[in-house]
Amino acid sequence: MHVAMVIGGGVVLLGVFLLFGKLWGSDAAALALAAKAFIPVWLVVALINMWVGVTHAGYSVREELPILVIVFLVPAALAAWAIWRNA
């Protein structure tokens, strides 16, 4: 359940980035730039989520790595789609 909530938060965060891209640039290039800016920010958030899982929840890095990949890739794939669509 936690994984789904984090992925949902990533999708919402991508929506916020795209909204600000639309408000500031109002063209397709601004949306693509906003999606490009989202990816490294989301990587940091996903790594922090992994760190919390390892340090506070008691999971090992080996247990958390597949979750990190899933949590990062789903919103990042949506951002890649937005970049491709608006390029």
LUMLUMLUM-700359 format. One record per atom (N, C-alpha, C): residue number from 1; x, y, z. Coordinates in pm, 1 decimal. Example, Ala and Ser with C-alpha at 12.3 -4.5 7.8 and 13.67 -1.06 7.14 Angstrom:
! LUMLUMLUM-700359
<1; <1319.0; -569.0; 780.0>>
<1; <1230.0; -450.0; 780.0>>
<1; <1320.0; -330.0; 780.0>>
<2; <1285.0; -225.0; 708.0>>
<2; <1367.0; -106.0; 714.0>>
<2; <1290.0; 3.0; 787.0>>
***
This chain:
! LUMLUMLUM-700359
<1; <81.7; -119.1; 0.0>>
<1; <0.0; 0.0; 0.0>>
<1; <86.9; 126.6; 0.0>>
<2; <197.2; 120.7; 76.1>>
<2; <285.1; 236.3; 82.1>>
<2; <344.8; 267.2; -55.8>>
<3; <379.2; 163.3; -129.7>>
<3; <437.4; 182.9; -263.9>>
<3; <337.7; 255.6; -353.3>>
<4; <211.7; 214.5; -348.9>>
<4; <109.9; 279.2; -431.6>>
<4; <90.5; 425.3; -391.5>>
<5; <98.1; 452.7; -262.6>>
<5; <82.6; 591.7; -217.9>>
<5; <200.8; 677.0; -262.5>>
<6; <321.2; 622.7; -258.2>>
<6; <438.6; 699.3; -301.9>>
<6; <432.8; 722.3; -453.0>>
<7; <394.4; 619.5; -528.4>>
<7; <380.5; 636.6; -673.5>>
<7; <272.8; 740.7; -704.0>>
<8; <162.2; 733.7; -632.3>>
<8; <56.3; 834.1; -650.2>>
<8; <105.6; 973.9; -618.5>>
<9; <186.9; 985.8; -513.6>>
<9; <246.9; 1116.1; -483.0>>
<9; <338.3; 1163.4; -594.1>>
<10; <409.7; 1071.1; -656.6>>
<10; <495.8; 1107.5; -769.2>>
<10; <416.7; 1156.4; -888.9>>
<11; <304.7; 1091.8; -914.2>>
<11; <219.4; 1134.2; -1025.5>>
<11; <160.7; 1272.9; -997.1>>
<12; <120.0; 1295.6; -872.6>>
<12; <68.6; 1428.0; -835.2>>
<12; <178.8; 1533.2; -847.9>>
<13; <299.8; 1500.5; -802.3>>
<13; <411.5; 1594.0; -814.2>>
<13; <442.4; 1623.7; -961.1>>
<14; <436.7; 1523.2; -1046.5>>
<14; <455.0; 1547.2; -1190.6>>
<14; <347.5; 1641.2; -1242.4>>
<15; <224.7; 1621.1; -1197.8>>
<15; <117.3; 1711.6; -1238.1>>
<15; <143.0; 1854.6; -1194.8>>
<16; <198.1; 1872.2; -1075.5>>
<16; <231.8; 2007.2; -1027.8>>
<16; <341.9; 2067.9; -1114.2>>
<17; <444.0; 1989.0; -1145.8>>
<17; <551.0; 2038.5; -1232.8>>
<17; <494.0; 2079.1; -1369.4>>
<18; <408.1; 1994.8; -1426.4>>
<18; <350.6; 2026.9; -1557.1>>
<18; <259.0; 2148.6; -1549.2>>
<19; <187.4; 2163.8; -1438.9>>
<19; <102.0; 2281.1; -1421.9>>
<19; <185.8; 2408.4; -1418.7>>
<20; <295.7; 2406.0; -1341.7>>
<20; <382.6; 2523.6; -1339.3>>
<20; <448.9; 2547.1; -1474.4>>
<21; <482.5; 2441.1; -1545.2>>
<21; <537.1; 2457.8; -1679.5>>
<21; <437.1; 2524.3; -1771.7>>
<22; <312.0; 2484.5; -1759.2>>
<22; <205.4; 2544.5; -1841.0>>
<22; <184.5; 2691.2; -1803.4>>
<23; <186.2; 2720.3; -1673.7>>
<23; <162.4; 2857.9; -1629.1>>
<23; <277.2; 2951.5; -1665.6>>
<24; <401.0; 2902.3; -1656.9>>
<24; <515.1; 2988.5; -1683.1>>
<24; <549.5; 3000.2; -1829.9>>
<25; <527.8; 2893.8; -1907.2>>
<25; <571.3; 2898.9; -2045.7>>
<25; <458.9; 2895.1; -2146.5>>
<26; <352.2; 2829.5; -2112.7>>
<26; <231.3; 2814.7; -2195.1>>
<26; <257.9; 2762.1; -2336.9>>
<27; <365.7; 2684.0; -2353.8>>
<27; <386.3; 2615.9; -2481.0>>
<27; <441.1; 2476.1; -2453.5>>
<28; <453.3; 2398.1; -2557.5>>
<28; <494.3; 2257.9; -2541.7>>
<28; <637.4; 2246.5; -2489.0>>
<29; <724.5; 2337.6; -2528.3>>
<29; <863.4; 2332.2; -2481.6>>
<29; <871.2; 2352.7; -2330.8>>
<30; <785.4; 2437.9; -2276.2>>
<30; <784.8; 2460.4; -2131.2>>
<30; <736.7; 2336.6; -2057.2>>
<31; <639.7; 2266.4; -2113.5>>
<31; <593.0; 2142.3; -2051.8>>
<31; <702.0; 2036.6; -2054.0>>
<32; <772.6; 2026.1; -2164.2>>
<32; <882.9; 1929.8; -2173.9>>
<32; <994.0; 1964.9; -2075.2>>
<33; <1025.2; 2092.0; -2060.4>>
<33; <1127.6; 2134.2; -1965.3>>
<33; <1084.4; 2103.3; -1821.9>>
<34; <957.9; 2125.4; -1791.5>>
<34; <908.0; 2095.4; -1657.0>>
<34; <916.3; 1945.6; -1628.6>>
<35; <884.3; 1863.0; -1726.4>>
<35; <894.3; 1717.9; -1707.8>>
<35; <1039.9; 1674.7; -1693.1>>
<36; <1129.9; 1739.7; -1765.9>>
<36; <1272.5; 1709.9; -1751.7>>
<36; <1322.9; 1749.7; -1613.5>>
<37; <1273.0; 1858.4; -1559.3>>
<37; <1313.5; 1901.5; -1425.3>>
<37; <1256.7; 1808.9; -1318.3>>
<38; <1143.9; 1747.3; -1345.8>>
<38; <1080.6; 1657.6; -1249.5>>
<38; <1164.5; 1533.4; -1223.6>>
<39; <1228.0; 1479.1; -1325.2>>
<39; <1295.6; 1349.2; -1312.7>>
<39; <1405.3; 1350.8; -1205.9>>
<40; <1499.4; 1445.1; -1204.9>>
<40; <1599.6; 1440.7; -1097.2>>
<40; <1539.7; 1468.9; -959.1>>
<41; <1439.0; 1554.0; -953.0>>
<41; <1373.1; 1580.6; -824.7>>
<41; <1307.0; 1453.1; -773.6>>
<42; <1241.7; 1380.5; -862.3>>
<42; <1175.7; 1257.4; -822.1>>
<42; <1277.5; 1150.2; -782.4>>
<43; <1392.3; 1147.5; -846.6>>
<43; <1496.7; 1053.4; -807.5>>
<43; <1541.3; 1079.9; -663.9>>
<44; <1558.7; 1205.6; -628.1>>
<44; <1598.1; 1240.5; -491.1>>
<44; <1489.1; 1198.1; -392.5>>
<45; <1363.0; 1223.5; -426.3>>
<45; <1252.9; 1184.3; -337.8>>
<45; <1248.3; 1032.5; -322.6>>
<46; <1267.1; 959.0; -430.3>>
<46; <1265.3; 812.7; -423.4>>
<46; <1382.0; 760.2; -341.5>>
<47; <1498.4; 823.0; -353.7>>
<47; <1613.6; 782.0; -273.3>>
<47; <1591.3; 811.3; -124.9>>
<48; <1527.6; 923.2; -93.8>>
<48; <1493.6; 953.7; 45.2>>
<48; <1394.5; 851.2; 98.9>>
<49; <1297.8; 812.6; 16.7>>
<49; <1202.9; 708.7; 57.2>>
<49; <1276.7; 578.3; 86.6>>
<50; <1375.0; 543.9; 5.3>>
<50; <1453.4; 423.3; 30.0>>
<50; <1533.2; 436.0; 159.4>>
<51; <1594.2; 551.0; 179.8>>
<51; <1671.4; 573.8; 300.7>>
<51; <1584.1; 558.1; 425.9>>
<52; <1463.7; 611.3; 421.4>>
<52; <1371.9; 597.2; 535.1>>
<52; <1336.4; 450.6; 555.9>>
<53; <1314.6; 377.5; 449.4>>
<53; <1284.6; 235.4; 460.7>>
<53; <1398.1; 155.6; 522.1>>
<54; <1520.0; 194.9; 490.2>>
<54; <1635.7; 122.6; 542.8>>
<54; <1663.3; 162.8; 687.6>>
<55; <1660.6; 292.0; 716.9>>
<55; <1701.5; 336.7; 850.0>>
<55; <1590.9; 326.0; 953.8>>
<56; <1467.5; 351.2; 918.1>>
<56; <1360.3; 355.2; 1017.3>>
<56; <1270.6; 231.9; 1015.0>>
<57; <1247.5; 174.6; 898.7>>
<57; <1157.5; 59.2; 889.7>>
<57; <1231.0; -72.9; 907.4>>
<58; <1363.2; -68.7; 900.3>>
<58; <1440.5; -188.4; 926.7>>
<58; <1462.8; -280.2; 807.8>>
<59; <1432.3; -234.0; 687.0>>
<59; <1457.6; -315.2; 568.2>>
<59; <1604.0; -303.2; 528.8>>
<60; <1653.3; -402.8; 457.4>>
<60; <1789.9; -394.6; 406.6>>
<60; <1789.0; -322.2; 272.0>>
<61; <1906.0; -277.7; 231.4>>
<61; <1918.1; -211.8; 101.4>>
<61; <1876.3; -308.2; -9.5>>
<62; <1911.7; -433.7; 5.9>>
<62; <1876.3; -534.7; -94.2>>
<62; <1724.5; -549.9; -106.3>>
<63; <1652.8; -538.0; 3.1>>
<63; <1506.9; -546.3; -0.9>>
<63; <1444.1; -420.0; -59.0>>
<64; <1507.4; -308.1; -35.7>>
<64; <1450.8; -180.1; -79.4>>
<64; <1482.1; -145.1; -224.7>>
<65; <1587.4; -201.3; -282.7>>
<65; <1624.5; -164.9; -420.4>>
<65; <1515.4; -192.0; -523.2>>
<66; <1448.3; -309.5; -522.7>>
<66; <1340.2; -328.4; -620.8>>
<66; <1225.7; -229.2; -601.7>>
<67; <1199.1; -193.8; -477.3>>
<67; <1093.9; -96.4; -450.5>>
<67; <1135.3; 40.9; -502.1>>
<68; <1263.1; 76.0; -483.7>>
<68; <1314.0; 202.4; -537.1>>
<68; <1295.3; 209.0; -688.0>>
<69; <1327.3; 99.6; -755.0>>
<69; <1315.3; 97.7; -901.4>>
<69; <1170.3; 118.8; -943.6>>
<70; <1078.6; 49.7; -880.0>>
<70; <936.9; 63.2; -915.3>>
<70; <886.7; 203.5; -884.5>>
<71; <919.1; 251.0; -763.7>>
<71; <871.6; 382.9; -721.7>>
<71; <926.9; 492.2; -812.9>>
<72; <1050.8; 479.1; -856.1>>
<72; <1108.4; 580.9; -943.1>>
<72; <1057.4; 569.8; -1086.3>>
<73; <1052.1; 447.8; -1140.0>>
<73; <1026.9; 432.1; -1283.2>>
<73; <884.8; 465.8; -1327.2>>
<74; <786.0; 439.7; -1245.2>>
<74; <647.7; 465.7; -1289.9>>
<74; <625.4; 615.1; -1315.8>>
<75; <649.9; 705.2; -1219.9>>
<75; <634.0; 847.7; -1251.6>>
<75; <736.1; 898.9; -1353.8>>
<76; <858.1; 844.6; -1351.2>>
<76; <958.5; 888.1; -1448.9>>
<76; <917.9; 847.5; -1590.5>>
<77; <854.0; 731.5; -1605.0>>
<77; <805.2; 690.3; -1737.5>>
<77; <693.7; 783.3; -1784.7>>
<78; <607.6; 824.6; -1693.5>>
<78; <503.7; 922.1; -1730.8>>
<78; <566.0; 1055.3; -1770.5>>
<79; <672.1; 1095.3; -1700.0>>
<79; <742.5; 1219.1; -1736.5>>
<79; <809.4; 1204.2; -1872.0>>
<80; <868.4; 1087.8; -1899.8>>
<80; <930.0; 1063.8; -2030.6>>
<80; <825.3; 1069.8; -2140.8>>
<81; <707.8; 1018.3; -2112.5>>
<81; <599.8; 1025.4; -2210.7>>
<81; <560.6; 1171.6; -2234.5>>
<82; <553.6; 1251.8; -2127.6>>
<82; <520.3; 1393.0; -2142.6>>
<82; <628.5; 1466.9; -2220.6>>
<83; <754.0; 1430.7; -2197.5>>
<83; <863.4; 1493.1; -2273.5>>
<83; <851.4; 1455.9; -2420.0>>
<84; <828.1; 1329.3; -2447.9>>
<84; <817.2; 1284.2; -2587.1>>
<84; <697.6; 1348.9; -2655.7>>
<85; <586.7; 1360.7; -2587.4>>
<85; <465.5; 1417.1; -2645.6>>
<85; <480.6; 1567.5; -2673.6>>
<86; <557.6; 1634.8; -2591.7>>
<86; <569.5; 1780.6; -2605.6>>
<86; <700.0; 1825.1; -2669.1>>
<87; <780.8; 1731.7; -2715.1>>
<87; <909.1; 1769.4; -2775.3>>
<87; <889.6; 1822.1; -2916.5>>
***
